[in-house]
């Protein structure tokens, strides 16, 4: 009975099989390793390697016994005819490849191993005693994927071959050192507008120079980095399809897709590359001829032309002139239309804001400017059409939440204290981040600082209300993606007083107080000043009012009495006396 024992060895992702102690007849047809045929060959046991794929080697020996030569079947060994070595090896020591061993080597150092073939001595070397094979240099699988060599075991003393020469292969094993590459790029494709979801657009593929038969180094996975939700890609084939139904060319006619190809099955650590696909929506007849689509930037000035519409009249000359008018209602109050022969010029009446409203739709009526009464029965000589105006977003500066900001702070507040904050937003569709800064006009403005990201305002030093009661600072908000666009706002900081100065005596002096005396009053500078001002104002007002009333009453009574006594006297004497008395009174 023929019996075989199997041992399985796992090495660098490959499975190898060893076959020991099998007895089989000699077969000349299995001589695959370049061994001499059974006819006339030298008898020996076969040589085998430590790793690789096994193929059987047969040999025979001729024994001479009692003067006769006979053929004897020998024990067959297994030869491993394939090694593996990693490419791009960067170690400081030569890379170990494998080990050759012959059944004739009984550990007595009587066998020497030799190596010949591709790269022998320059790329690969063998230890003549142990049979260990090493790679002396780093290898690149793209330059050469395998090497064919021959090994032989000889007697170390006589140099006589102990084994026939055996051929084996060293394969350069791939590592993931090449990223996927797109053959061309950027790519261009088109798809009809209003296409349903899943419509084929194009196919883009990438190639990977790594070994596709080993591991996942050349297994490519596709994904879209930019271009969603409008398009999708098959992760395995690179086929791009529409992911959003009914895309309208009149709204947007061109899209840009950023496609990524990543090896290692898209896993972490895989190498990747990208390419761009410009996709254009081709036009289909999805709009009736009487709908006009116009575009206007939101920054357009009032009175500027938005676009032109034209009604077709088969008449000629003045008979083809058309009067245009916007039908009241809908959203036409933002626009006006001016008739210009056969054309109508749509102009802007009010300021637009993309963030408030992105499009306007209204009806325009066109009628013949000149009517012939003879043909009125053929009418009506007018028609209407729908006009849709799309507002285009323009980059605008940030907008503060308030027109001005007011803050209070006590004059003894420590430096670094936050006293308030300002907030600004970018209302554009792109929504850029905003950075804050202070615009200093005076030296006192340097008392404050602002957080560039949060917009919080804090003090840099102690404030003095007796020096500056109120600070007017200017805050600047700037867009990150466009520093040329900025806006400013006023921030008013009022410094609040604290009781920091004690009263002071008006005149330094020594004061003596008797014991058991009742409480008195101490004069101070501030009290003296306040009392002086009070008395001055009080006396001035009092004396003015008193003298005015007193003199008015006194003169009235005095003159009345005096005139009643002397009214009988002659007029000239009366006047004389009266004048004299009055003169005497005021002297």
C-alpha positions as CSV (number, residue, x, y, z in Angstrom):
1,X,0.0,0.0,0.0
2,X,1.2,3.4,-0.8
3,X,0.9,5.8,2.1
4,X,1.5,9.6,2.3
5,X,1.8,12.0,5.2
6,X,0.8,15.6,4.7
7,X,2.0,18.6,6.6
8,X,0.6,22.1,5.9
9,X,2.8,25.2,6.2
10,X,1.4,28.8,6.0
11,X,3.9,31.5,4.9
12,X,3.2,35.0,3.6
13,X,-0.4,34.3,2.8
14,X,0.3,31.1,0.8
15,X,-0.4,27.5,1.6
16,X,2.2,24.8,0.9
17,X,2.1,21.1,1.1
18,X,4.9,18.7,2.1
19,X,4.8,15.0,1.2
20,X,7.0,12.7,3.2
21,X,7.7,8.9,3.1
22,X,5.9,8.0,0.0
23,X,7.0,5.0,-2.0
24,X,6.3,5.3,-5.7
25,X,7.8,3.7,-8.8
26,X,10.3,5.6,-10.9
27,X,8.7,7.9,-13.4
28,X,10.7,9.5,-16.2
29,X,7.8,11.8,-17.3
30,X,7.6,13.7,-14.0
31,X,11.1,15.1,-14.4
32,X,10.0,18.8,-14.4
33,X,12.8,20.4,-12.5
34,X,15.4,19.9,-15.2
35,X,16.9,16.8,-13.6
36,X,18.6,14.2,-15.7
37,X,16.3,11.4,-16.8
38,X,16.3,8.1,-15.1
39,X,18.5,6.7,-17.8
40,X,22.1,7.0,-16.7
41,X,21.4,9.4,-13.8
42,X,23.4,9.4,-10.6
43,X,21.6,7.9,-7.7
44,X,20.7,10.1,-4.7
45,X,17.9,11.3,-2.6
46,X,16.1,14.4,-3.9
47,X,16.8,17.9,-2.6
48,X,14.0,20.1,-1.2
49,X,13.5,23.7,-0.1
50,X,11.9,25.0,3.0
51,X,9.1,27.0,1.3
52,X,7.3,27.0,-2.0
53,X,5.0,24.8,-4.1
54,X,6.0,21.1,-4.1
55,X,6.7,19.1,-7.2
56,X,8.1,15.6,-7.0
57,X,11.5,14.7,-8.2
58,X,12.5,11.1,-9.0
59,X,15.9,9.6,-9.1
60,X,17.3,6.1,-9.2
61,X,20.5,4.5,-8.1
62,X,22.3,1.5,-9.7
63,X,23.8,-0.9,-7.2
64,X,26.4,-3.5,-8.0
65,X,26.0,-6.6,-5.9
66,X,27.6,-9.9,-6.5
67,X,28.9,-8.6,-9.9
68,X,25.5,-7.6,-11.1
69,X,24.1,-4.2,-11.6
70,X,20.5,-3.7,-10.7
71,X,18.2,-0.7,-10.5
72,X,16.8,0.0,-7.0
73,X,13.8,2.2,-6.4
74,X,14.7,5.0,-3.9
75,X,12.7,7.0,-1.5
76,X,11.2,10.1,-3.2
77,X,11.4,13.5,-1.6
78,X,9.5,16.7,-2.4
79,X,11.2,19.8,-4.0
80,X,9.7,23.2,-3.3
81,X,10.2,25.1,-6.4
82,X,9.0,28.6,-5.5
83,X,10.1,31.3,-3.0
84,X,8.6,34.7,-2.2
85,X,10.3,37.9,-1.4
86,X,8.7,41.2,-0.5
87,X,9.5,44.1,-2.8
88,X,10.8,47.5,-1.7
89,X,12.5,45.9,1.3
90,X,14.3,48.7,3.2
91,X,15.9,46.8,6.1
92,X,19.5,47.2,7.2
93,X,20.2,43.4,6.9
94,X,19.8,41.3,3.7
95,X,16.2,40.0,3.4
96,X,15.8,36.3,4.2
97,X,14.2,34.5,1.3
98,X,14.2,30.8,2.2
99,X,16.3,27.7,2.8
100,X,17.5,24.9,0.6
101,X,18.2,21.4,2.1
102,X,19.1,18.0,0.7
103,X,18.5,14.6,2.2
104,X,22.2,14.0,1.8
105,X,23.0,16.7,4.3
106,X,23.3,14.9,7.7
107,X,24.6,17.9,9.6
108,X,28.3,16.9,9.2
109,X,29.1,20.0,7.1
110,X,30.0,17.7,4.3
111,X,27.6,19.4,1.8
112,X,28.1,22.7,0.0
113,X,25.2,24.5,-1.7
114,X,25.7,26.5,-4.9
115,X,23.4,29.0,-6.7
116,X,23.3,30.0,-10.3
117,X,20.8,31.8,-12.6
118,X,19.2,35.2,-12.7
119,X,20.7,37.5,-10.1
120,X,22.8,34.8,-8.4
121,X,25.6,36.5,-6.6
122,X,24.5,40.1,-7.3
123,X,20.9,40.0,-6.1
124,X,20.6,36.7,-4.3
125,X,23.2,34.9,-2.3
126,X,23.2,31.5,-0.6
127,X,25.0,30.3,2.5
128,X,27.1,27.4,1.2
129,X,26.8,25.5,4.5
130,X,23.3,26.1,5.7
131,X,21.6,26.7,2.4
132,X,20.0,30.0,3.5
133,X,19.1,32.3,0.6
134,X,19.1,36.1,1.1
135,X,18.3,39.0,-1.1
136,X,21.0,41.6,-1.1
137,X,19.1,44.5,-2.7
138,X,15.5,45.8,-2.6
139,X,13.4,44.6,-5.5
140,X,10.7,46.2,-7.6
141,X,7.9,44.0,-8.8
142,X,7.1,46.4,-11.6
143,X,10.7,46.0,-13.0
144,X,10.8,42.2,-12.7
145,X,8.2,40.0,-11.0
146,X,10.1,36.7,-10.7
147,X,13.6,35.3,-11.0
148,X,14.6,31.8,-12.2
149,X,17.6,30.2,-10.4
150,X,19.3,26.8,-10.1
151,X,20.7,25.2,-7.0
152,X,22.9,22.2,-6.5
153,X,24.4,20.3,-3.6
154,X,28.0,19.1,-3.9
155,X,30.5,17.3,-1.7
156,X,32.4,20.0,0.1
157,X,35.6,18.0,-0.1
158,X,35.6,16.5,-3.6
159,X,33.2,19.0,-5.3
160,X,31.3,16.1,-6.8
161,X,27.5,16.9,-7.2
162,X,25.4,15.0,-4.6
163,X,22.2,16.0,-6.3
164,X,21.2,16.9,-9.8
165,X,20.9,20.6,-10.4
166,X,17.4,21.8,-9.3
167,X,15.6,24.8,-10.8
168,X,13.3,27.0,-8.7
169,X,11.6,30.5,-8.9
170,X,11.8,33.4,-6.5
171,X,8.6,35.6,-6.9
172,X,8.7,39.2,-5.9
173,X,5.7,39.7,-3.7
174,X,3.7,42.9,-4.2
175,X,3.2,45.6,-1.6
176,X,0.8,48.5,-1.9
177,X,3.2,51.1,-3.2
178,X,1.2,52.4,-6.2
179,X,-1.9,54.6,-6.0
180,X,-4.7,54.2,-8.6
181,X,-4.3,56.4,-11.6
182,X,-6.9,57.7,-14.0
183,X,-5.9,57.3,-17.6
184,X,-7.2,60.7,-18.7
185,X,-8.7,63.7,-17.0
186,X,-10.4,65.9,-16.4
187,X,-13.4,64.2,-18.1
188,X,-16.4,65.7,-19.8
189,X,-19.9,64.2,-20.1
190,X,-23.5,65.2,-20.8
191,X,-26.9,64.0,-19.8
192,X,-30.3,65.3,-20.9
193,X,-32.0,67.6,-18.4
194,X,-35.1,66.4,-16.6
195,X,-33.7,62.8,-16.6
196,X,-35.0,60.3,-14.1
197,X,-32.9,59.0,-11.2
198,X,-30.4,56.4,-12.3
199,X,-29.8,57.7,-15.8
200,X,-26.4,56.6,-17.1
201,X,-24.0,59.6,-17.5
202,X,-20.5,58.1,-18.1
203,X,-18.0,55.6,-16.8
204,X,-14.6,56.6,-15.5
205,X,-12.0,53.9,-14.5
206,X,-8.6,54.0,-12.9
207,X,-5.7,51.5,-13.1
208,X,-3.4,50.3,-10.3
209,X,0.1,49.0,-11.0
210,X,0.1,46.7,-8.0
211,X,-0.4,43.0,-8.4
212,X,-4.2,42.3,-8.8
213,X,-3.7,38.6,-7.9
214,X,-2.4,39.2,-4.5
215,X,-4.3,40.9,-1.6
216,X,-6.3,44.1,-2.1
217,X,-3.5,46.3,-3.3
218,X,-5.1,46.7,-6.7
219,X,-8.7,46.4,-5.6
220,X,-10.2,49.9,-6.4
221,X,-13.3,51.4,-4.9
222,X,-14.8,54.6,-6.4
223,X,-16.6,57.3,-4.4
224,X,-17.8,60.9,-5.1
225,X,-16.2,63.6,-2.9
226,X,-18.0,66.5,-4.5
227,X,-21.1,66.5,-6.6
228,X,-23.7,65.0,-4.4
229,X,-26.7,64.8,-4.2
230,X,-26.9,65.3,-8.0
231,X,-24.9,62.2,-9.1
232,X,-23.8,58.8,-7.8
233,X,-21.1,56.4,-8.7
234,X,-20.9,52.6,-8.7
235,X,-18.2,51.8,-6.2
236,X,-16.9,48.8,-8.3
237,X,-17.4,49.9,-11.9
238,X,-17.0,53.6,-11.8
239,X,-20.3,54.2,-13.7
240,X,-21.7,57.6,-12.9
241,X,-25.5,58.0,-12.9
242,X,-28.0,60.8,-12.0
243,X,-29.0,60.7,-8.3
244,X,-31.5,63.6,-8.5
245,X,-34.5,63.5,-10.8
246,X,-35.6,66.4,-13.0
247,X,-32.5,68.6,-13.0
248,X,-33.4,71.7,-14.9
249,X,-30.9,73.1,-17.4
250,X,-32.6,76.6,-17.2
251,X,-31.7,76.7,-13.5
252,X,-28.2,75.2,-13.7
253,X,-26.7,73.7,-16.8
254,X,-23.3,72.5,-15.6
255,X,-22.0,70.4,-12.7
256,X,-18.6,69.4,-11.5
257,X,-18.0,66.0,-9.9
258,X,-14.9,65.2,-7.9
259,X,-14.3,61.4,-8.2
260,X,-11.9,59.4,-5.9
261,X,-10.4,56.0,-6.7
262,X,-9.0,54.2,-3.6
263,X,-7.2,50.9,-3.5
264,X,-7.2,48.3,-0.7
265,X,-10.9,48.0,-1.2
266,X,-11.4,51.5,0.2
267,X,-10.1,50.5,3.6
268,X,-8.1,52.7,5.9
269,X,-4.5,53.0,4.7
270,X,-5.3,52.6,1.1
271,X,-3.8,54.9,-1.5
272,X,-6.1,57.2,-3.5
273,X,-6.2,59.7,-6.4
274,X,-8.9,62.0,-7.7
275,X,-10.2,63.3,-11.0
276,X,-12.8,65.8,-12.2
277,X,-15.8,65.2,-14.4
278,X,-17.5,68.2,-15.9
279,X,-21.2,67.2,-16.6
280,X,-23.4,69.4,-18.8
281,X,-27.1,69.1,-19.0
282,X,-28.2,69.0,-22.6
283,X,-31.4,70.8,-23.4
284,X,-34.8,69.1,-24.0
285,X,-38.0,70.8,-25.1
286,X,-39.5,71.1,-21.7
287,X,-40.6,74.8,-21.8
288,X,-43.4,76.3,-23.9
289,X,-42.2,79.1,-26.2
290,X,-44.1,81.8,-24.2
291,X,-42.1,81.5,-21.0
292,X,-39.0,83.7,-20.7
293,X,-36.2,83.0,-18.3
294,X,-34.1,85.9,-17.2
295,X,-31.3,86.3,-14.7
296,X,-30.3,89.3,-12.6
297,X,-27.7,89.7,-9.9
298,X,-29.1,90.8,-6.5
299,X,-26.7,93.7,-6.6
300,X,-28.3,95.2,-9.8
301,X,-29.2,98.8,-9.4
302,X,-32.8,100.0,-9.6
303,X,-33.6,101.0,-13.2
304,X,-31.1,98.7,-14.8
305,X,-32.2,96.4,-17.6
306,X,-32.9,92.8,-16.5
307,X,-33.4,91.3,-20.0
308,X,-35.4,91.5,-23.2
309,X,-38.4,89.6,-24.4
310,X,-39.8,89.6,-27.9
311,X,-43.2,88.7,-29.3
312,X,-43.3,87.4,-32.9
313,X,-45.7,89.3,-35.2
314,X,-45.9,88.2,-38.8
315,X,-46.7,91.7,-40.0
316,X,-44.0,94.1,-41.2
317,X,-42.8,97.6,-40.4
318,X,-44.9,99.6,-37.9
319,X,-47.7,97.0,-38.0
320,X,-45.3,94.6,-36.1
321,X,-44.7,97.0,-33.3
322,X,-45.8,95.7,-29.9
323,X,-46.8,97.4,-26.7
324,X,-45.8,95.5,-23.6
325,X,-47.3,95.7,-20.1
326,X,-46.9,93.7,-16.9
327,X,-50.2,92.1,-15.9
328,X,-51.0,93.4,-12.3
329,X,-50.7,91.0,-9.5
330,X,-48.4,88.0,-9.0
331,X,-44.8,89.3,-8.5
332,X,-44.5,91.8,-11.2
333,X,-44.4,94.8,-8.8
334,X,-40.6,94.4,-8.6
335,X,-40.2,95.1,-12.3
336,X,-41.3,97.3,-15.1
337,X,-41.3,96.9,-18.9
338,X,-40.5,99.4,-21.6
339,X,-41.7,98.9,-25.1
340,X,-39.0,99.2,-27.8
341,X,-40.4,98.3,-31.2
342,X,-40.9,94.6,-31.3
343,X,-39.0,94.1,-28.0
344,X,-39.8,94.7,-24.4
345,X,-37.1,95.6,-22.0
346,X,-37.6,94.4,-18.4
347,X,-36.2,96.9,-15.9
348,X,-35.8,96.7,-12.1
349,X,-38.0,98.8,-10.0
350,X,-36.9,97.8,-6.5
351,X,-33.9,96.4,-4.8
352,X,-33.4,92.7,-4.8
353,X,-32.1,90.3,-2.1
354,X,-31.2,86.8,-3.0
355,X,-31.5,85.7,0.7
356,X,-35.1,87.0,0.9
357,X,-36.4,85.7,-2.5
358,X,-34.5,83.8,-5.2
359,X,-36.9,84.1,-8.1
360,X,-40.0,86.1,-9.4
361,X,-42.7,85.0,-11.8
362,X,-45.1,87.3,-13.5
363,X,-47.1,87.7,-16.8
364,X,-46.4,90.1,-19.6
365,X,-49.1,91.1,-22.1
366,X,-48.2,92.0,-25.6
367,X,-50.6,93.9,-27.9
368,X,-50.4,95.5,-31.3
369,X,-49.5,99.2,-31.1
370,X,-51.4,100.0,-34.3
371,X,-54.8,98.5,-34.9
372,X,-56.8,98.6,-38.2
373,X,-60.5,99.0,-37.5
374,X,-61.3,97.0,-40.5
375,X,-59.8,93.8,-39.0
376,X,-60.9,94.1,-35.4
377,X,-63.2,91.2,-35.8
378,X,-60.2,89.0,-36.4
379,X,-58.8,89.8,-32.9
380,X,-57.9,89.8,-30.2
381,X,-54.6,91.3,-31.2
382,X,-52.8,90.5,-28.0
383,X,-51.2,87.6,-26.2
384,X,-49.5,87.0,-22.9
385,X,-46.4,85.1,-21.7
386,X,-44.9,84.2,-18.4
387,X,-41.6,85.7,-17.4
388,X,-39.4,84.0,-14.7
389,X,-36.6,86.1,-13.2
390,X,-33.9,84.2,-11.3
391,X,-32.0,86.3,-8.8
392,X,-28.3,85.4,-8.7
393,X,-26.5,85.4,-5.4
394,X,-23.7,87.9,-5.0
395,X,-21.0,88.0,-2.3
396,X,-22.0,90.6,0.3
397,X,-20.4,91.8,3.5
398,X,-21.4,90.4,6.9
399,X,-24.4,91.9,8.6
400,X,-24.5,92.8,12.3
401,X,-27.5,91.8,14.4
402,X,-27.8,95.4,15.8
403,X,-27.2,98.9,14.3
404,X,-25.2,99.8,17.3
405,X,-24.1,98.3,20.6
406,X,-24.2,99.8,24.1
407,X,-22.1,98.5,27.0
408,X,-21.5,99.7,30.6
409,X,-18.4,99.1,32.7
410,X,-17.3,100.3,36.1
411,X,-14.0,102.2,36.1
412,X,-12.5,99.8,38.6
413,X,-13.1,96.7,36.5
414,X,-9.9,94.6,36.2
415,X,-8.2,94.3,32.8
416,X,-9.3,91.2,30.8
417,X,-12.9,91.4,31.9
418,X,-15.5,90.8,29.2
419,X,-17.9,93.7,29.0
420,X,-20.1,92.7,26.1
421,X,-20.1,91.1,22.6
422,X,-21.1,91.8,19.0
423,X,-22.4,89.3,16.4
424,X,-22.4,89.4,12.6
425,X,-23.5,86.8,10.1
426,X,-22.8,86.1,6.4
427,X,-26.2,85.9,4.8
428,X,-24.9,84.6,1.5
429,X,-25.6,81.0,0.4
430,X,-21.9,80.1,0.8
431,X,-22.1,81.3,4.5
432,X,-18.5,82.2,5.1
433,X,-17.0,82.5,8.6
434,X,-16.6,86.0,10.1
435,X,-13.6,87.5,11.9
436,X,-13.8,90.5,14.2
437,X,-11.4,93.3,14.9
438,X,-11.3,96.9,16.4
439,X,-10.7,100.0,14.4
440,X,-8.8,102.4,16.7
441,X,-9.4,106.1,16.2
442,X,-8.0,107.6,19.4
443,X,-5.5,106.5,22.0
444,X,-8.2,105.7,24.5
445,X,-9.6,103.0,22.1
446,X,-6.6,100.9,22.9
447,X,-8.2,100.2,26.3
448,X,-10.3,97.5,24.7
449,X,-9.7,94.3,22.8
450,X,-12.0,91.9,20.9
451,X,-12.0,88.1,20.4
452,X,-11.5,87.6,16.6
453,X,-13.8,84.5,16.5
454,X,-16.4,85.0,19.3
455,X,-16.7,88.8,19.0
456,X,-16.5,89.4,22.8
457,X,-15.1,92.8,23.9
458,X,-12.9,93.0,27.0
459,X,-10.8,95.6,28.8
460,X,-7.1,95.9,28.3
461,X,-6.5,98.2,31.3
462,X,-8.2,100.0,34.2
463,X,-10.5,102.8,33.0
464,X,-10.8,106.3,34.5
465,X,-14.2,107.9,34.4
466,X,-12.7,111.3,35.5
467,X,-10.6,111.2,32.3
468,X,-13.0,109.7,29.8
469,X,-16.7,109.2,30.6
470,X,-17.7,107.4,27.3
471,X,-15.7,105.5,24.7
472,X,-16.9,105.2,21.1
473,X,-15.2,102.2,19.4
474,X,-15.7,100.8,15.9
475,X,-16.0,97.0,15.4
476,X,-15.1,95.5,12.0
477,X,-16.5,92.2,10.8
478,X,-14.7,90.6,7.8
479,X,-15.5,87.6,5.7
480,X,-12.9,84.9,5.9
481,X,-13.2,83.7,2.3
482,X,-13.2,87.3,1.0
483,X,-11.4,89.8,3.2
484,X,-12.3,92.7,0.9
485,X,-15.9,92.4,2.1
486,X,-16.4,93.8,5.6
487,X,-18.9,95.9,7.6
488,X,-18.5,98.1,10.7
489,X,-20.7,98.9,13.7
490,X,-20.4,101.4,16.6
491,X,-20.0,100.2,20.1
492,X,-20.5,102.7,22.9
493,X,-18.9,101.9,26.2
494,X,-20.0,104.0,29.2
495,X,-17.7,104.2,32.2
496,X,-19.6,104.0,35.5
497,X,-18.4,106.0,38.5
498,X,-17.3,104.4,41.7
499,X,-16.8,106.1,45.1
500,X,-13.0,106.4,45.1
501,X,-12.2,109.9,46.5
502,X,-12.7,110.8,50.3
503,X,-13.8,114.3,51.4
504,X,-11.0,116.9,52.0
505,X,-10.9,119.8,54.5
506,X,-11.1,123.2,53.0
507,X,-8.4,124.7,55.3
508,X,-6.0,122.5,57.2
509,X,-6.3,123.5,60.9
510,X,-6.3,122.2,64.4
511,X,-9.7,122.1,66.0
512,X,-10.5,122.0,69.6
513,X,-13.6,120.5,71.0
514,X,-14.7,120.8,74.6
515,X,-15.9,117.8,76.4
516,X,-19.6,117.3,76.8
517,X,-20.2,119.6,73.8
518,X,-23.0,118.8,71.3
519,X,-22.3,117.7,67.8
520,X,-21.1,120.4,65.4
521,X,-20.3,120.7,61.8
522,X,-17.0,120.3,59.9
523,X,-16.5,122.5,56.8
524,X,-15.0,120.8,53.7
525,X,-14.0,122.0,50.2
526,X,-16.9,120.4,48.5
527,X,-19.4,121.7,51.1
528,X,-18.0,125.2,50.8
529,X,-18.3,125.1,47.1
530,X,-21.9,123.8,47.1
531,X,-22.9,126.3,49.8
532,X,-21.3,129.2,47.9
533,X,-23.1,128.3,44.7
534,X,-26.4,127.8,46.4
535,X,-26.3,131.1,48.3
536,X,-25.2,132.9,45.2
537,X,-28.0,131.6,43.1
538,X,-30.6,131.9,45.9
539,X,-29.7,135.5,46.8
540,X,-29.6,136.6,43.1
541,X,-33.0,135.2,42.4
542,X,-34.5,136.4,45.7
543,X,-33.2,139.9,45.4
544,X,-34.2,140.3,41.8
545,X,-37.8,139.2,42.5
546,X,-38.1,141.2,45.7
547,X,-36.8,144.4,44.3
548,X,-38.9,144.1,41.2
549,X,-42.2,143.6,43.2
550,X,-41.3,146.2,45.9
551,X,-40.4,148.9,43.5
552,X,-43.5,148.3,41.3
553,X,-45.9,148.5,44.3
554,X,-44.1,151.4,46.0
555,X,-44.0,153.6,42.9
556,X,-47.7,152.8,42.1
557,X,-48.9,153.8,45.5
558,X,-46.7,156.8,45.8
559,X,-47.7,158.3,42.5
560,X,-51.4,157.7,43.1
561,X,-51.3,159.6,46.4
562,X,-49.2,162.4,45.1
563,X,-51.3,163.0,42.1
564,X,-54.6,163.1,44.1
565,X,-53.2,165.9,46.3
566,X,-52.0,168.1,43.5
567,X,-54.4,167.5,40.8
568,X,-55.9,171.0,41.1
569,X,-52.7,172.8,40.4
570,X,-51.8,173.9,37.0
571,X,-50.6,171.4,34.6
572,X,-47.1,172.9,34.3
573,X,-46.6,173.2,38.0
574,X,-47.9,169.6,38.5
575,X,-45.6,168.4,35.9
576,X,-42.8,170.3,37.4
577,X,-43.5,169.0,40.9
578,X,-44.2,165.5,39.7
579,X,-41.0,165.4,37.7
580,X,-39.1,166.9,40.5
581,X,-40.6,164.4,43.0
582,X,-39.8,161.5,40.8
583,X,-36.4,162.8,40.2
584,X,-35.9,163.2,43.9
585,X,-37.3,159.7,44.6
586,X,-34.7,158.0,42.3
587,X,-31.8,160.2,43.3
